[in-house]
Amino acid sequence: MAEILVVDDVEDVREGIVAVLQSAGHSITEAKDGAEAIAKLGQRRYDLVITDIMMPEKDGTEVIMFIEGLSPRPPVLAMSGGAPNVPAYMALHLARLKADATLMKPFRNEELRSKVEALLKH
């Protein structure tokens, strides 16, 4: 069982991810935006952080940059579905440089489980 922080401003997406990961036996903490995620990261250690990129109140790139300064640094899975004027592949471009893995929305539950398990093995 891993301690995982899930960060997404869309409640339905966040709840879906939480359900998939809890069914796999993981303990999940949720954050609705980057500001809340950074506050939680300052309070405790996580085995993995899953963050959306496009969010209000600090975006996922700011979360990733904060994580860069942590020791030990948890692995990061960055995800995005893009925005009206920003395709997902562009939103994930910077994340690919700093995150350990990326996932383009929408994704299948199997894809999420596979990426999470691979990141937790390292």
ROKOLPA-195119 format. One line per 2 residues: number of its first residue (from 1); for each residue x, z, y of C-alpha. Coordinates in Angstrom, 2 decimals, padded with zeros to 5 digits. Each point is the difference from the previous one (the first is absolute). Layout:
<atoms>
NUM> X/Z/Y; ...
</atoms>
This chain:
<atoms>
1> 000.00/000.00/000.00; 001.32/-000.98/003.42
3> -000.82/001.23/003.50; -001.07/-003.13/001.93
5> -000.93/-000.43/003.67; -002.51/-002.81/000.58
7> -000.29/-001.27/003.58; -002.74/-002.44/001.02
9> -002.39/-000.07/002.94; -002.80/-001.59/-002.08
11> -001.72/002.82/-001.86; -001.40/-002.19/-002.80
13> 003.44/-001.45/-000.74; 001.60/003.44/000.08
15> -002.67/001.43/-002.33; 000.46/-002.88/-002.45
17> 003.74/000.52/-000.15; -000.45/003.75/-000.42
19> -002.46/-000.52/-002.88; 002.39/-002.34/-001.84
21> 002.97/002.32/000.42; -001.87/003.19/-000.85
23> -001.27/-001.61/-003.20; 003.67/-000.58/-000.87
25> 000.63/003.75/000.42; 001.63/000.05/003.44
27> -000.61/002.55/002.76; -001.02/-001.76/003.22
29> 000.12/000.97/003.66; -001.79/-002.29/002.46
31> 000.75/-000.96/003.60; -002.27/-002.16/002.15
33> 002.77/-001.37/002.23; 003.72/000.04/000.63
35> -000.09/003.01/002.31; -001.70/002.14/-002.64
37> 002.40/-001.31/-002.66; 003.07/000.91/002.05
39> -001.38/003.51/000.56; -000.57/000.42/-003.75
41> 003.44/-001.39/-000.83; 001.48/002.65/002.27
43> -001.76/002.76/-001.95; 000.76/-000.83/-003.62
45> 001.85/-002.29/-002.37; -001.69/-002.89/-001.81
47> 001.19/-001.98/-003.02; -001.45/-003.24/001.44
49> -001.61/-001.20/003.23; -002.50/-002.87/-000.01
51> -000.71/-001.21/003.52; -002.04/-002.70/001.64
53> 001.88/-001.85/002.73; -002.69/-000.88/002.56
55> -001.49/003.31/001.25; -000.83/001.73/003.28
57> 001.76/003.23/001.05; 003.42/-001.08/-001.28
59> 000.16/-002.87/-002.43; 001.61/-000.21/-003.40
61> 003.34/-001.22/001.35; 000.26/003.22/002.00
63> -000.76/001.98/-003.16; 002.71/-001.90/-001.86
65> 002.52/000.60/002.80; -000.79/003.74/-000.08
67> 000.51/000.04/-003.77; 003.43/-001.62/000.47
69> 001.14/003.28/001.55; -001.20/002.22/-002.84
71> 002.28/001.44/-002.63; -000.79/-000.45/-002.74
73> -001.79/-003.19/000.97; -003.12/-000.79/-002.05
75> -000.54/-003.59/-001.09; -002.47/-001.98/002.11
77> -002.65/-002.51/-001.06; -001.17/-001.93/003.09
79> -003.29/-001.90/-000.08; -001.94/-002.20/002.38
81> -002.94/-002.31/000.19; 001.07/-001.21/003.41
83> -002.14/-000.02/003.14; -002.05/-002.65/001.83
85> 003.09/-001.61/001.58; 002.65/001.28/-002.41
87> 000.11/-001.28/-003.59; 000.90/002.56/-002.66
89> 003.31/-001.69/-000.83; 001.10/000.43/003.63
91> -001.14/003.62/000.12; 002.06/000.70/-003.11
93> 003.11/-001.81/001.26; 001.63/003.03/001.64
95> -001.26/002.25/-002.78; 001.89/-002.12/-002.54
97> 003.25/000.92/001.74; -000.54/003.76/-000.27
99> -002.70/000.64/-002.62; 000.84/000.16/-003.69
101> -002.95/-002.23/-000.93; -002.89/-001.81/001.67
103> -003.56/-000.80/-000.99; -002.27/-002.53/001.69
105> -003.67/000.97/000.35; -002.27/-000.57/-001.75
107> 001.77/000.98/-003.20; -001.09/000.83/-003.52
109> 000.13/003.57/-001.30; 002.49/-001.16/-002.64
111> 002.36/-001.25/002.70; -000.17/003.35/001.79
113> 000.60/002.00/-003.18; 002.90/-002.23/-001.03
115> 001.77/000.27/003.38; -000.54/003.77/000.18
117> 001.36/000.60/-003.49; 003.03/-002.22/000.65
119> 000.81/001.86/003.23; -000.41/003.42/-001.60
121> 002.42/-000.92/-002.81; 002.87/-000.48/002.45
</atoms>
